């Protein structure tokens, strides 16, 4: 951090707190003032919630605001970390002005409408169709595994606008009003008893062209920005910090509460090995954050996402093994619709975590896809044969 830039941030924080005391106003008002002072996403351009500085200053801002009495960020606003960078990178000035401020204040919540029943890991194979009709687009199709879509006001929607182009080139990205006519959200009940995920049906839903993010046909490139930020957000979620490290804390707690005569050396060795992996993941996340040169992340996000998904499964399985038969009781499977995102599941207890982390190796890109991405794009290994890469989407074989 340069002293000049730090001084600029400190000055903006002082001006914010002098104008708006977080102890005297509601959270939405304070977050709006933060945005207006360029302290929402400090690496965003001036006028769009930022000061055009390096992203590591965001931590300084968050710490100062919390110390002054500001509330923590609403957990249901997870998708702000995906939609915000995507809009500021690819959206027009009008799109930025329309969406960024209410997104940061929490006035408008977002969800992600990417995966389809026939296009999950092969995201570019999606078939949700958008046909232009004057200044609007008519959208028909189905999306699935849409986390917290039942709470969302807006959705990050990728559609097929040119079915005669190769599958990676005929896609276009929109912001769709989740309350508009023709949009239906249905719950998907999970193994935990929750319906955190949803499926979304669009039937002749109309989307104004003014809500398009990026150029027509550039949806793949725009979506990559969202996906990279998603992997970083998920991967960073379990690395934790010195006070909260995720499921490994629960494992240590169970070990400490286990009577000495029931402990054994093998379990102690396993616990130490898992703790060391947890620390490696935490430090990888720290390195990735410190090395970031701009708002959009590098490969560290994909590395951490892959490690987190596999680690969370191992550590929750180990913790339930420590608990023995006790792990099989005292869990409520009642159907419910969550109000916030749970990536590692630890906030709902270890029994919930054990069930919820099954999704970690699927959401945000499967572990198999993550290995392909890291092998090809980071390590430079030969890619898998792709015989449909240059075929028009309409001629790509589908089951």
Secondary structure as UniProt FT lines:
FT   HELIX           3..19
FT   TURN            22..24
FT   HELIX           27..36
FT   TURN            37..38
FT   TURN            42..43
FT   TURN            47..49
FT   TURN            55..56
FT   HELIX           57..67
FT   TURN            68..69
FT   HELIX           75..77
FT   TURN            78..79
FT   HELIX           80..90
FT   HELIX           93..105
FT   STRAND          110..113
FT   TURN            117..118
FT   HELIX           123..125
FT   STRAND          129..133
FT   TURN            134..135
FT   STRAND          136..144
FT   TURN            147..151
FT   STRAND          154..160
FT   TURN            163..164
FT   TURN            167..169
FT   STRAND          171..177
FT   TURN            178..179
FT   TURN            181..182
FT   STRAND          183..188
FT   TURN            191..192
FT   STRAND          197..208
FT   HELIX           209..211
FT   TURN            216..217
FT   HELIX           219..239
FT   HELIX           247..257
FT   HELIX           260..262
FT   HELIX           265..291
FT   HELIX           300..323
FT   HELIX           324..328
FT   HELIX           346..348
FT   HELIX           350..356
FT   HELIX           357..361
FT   TURN            362..364
FT   HELIX           367..373
FT   HELIX           374..378
FT   TURN            387..390
FT   HELIX           393..395
//
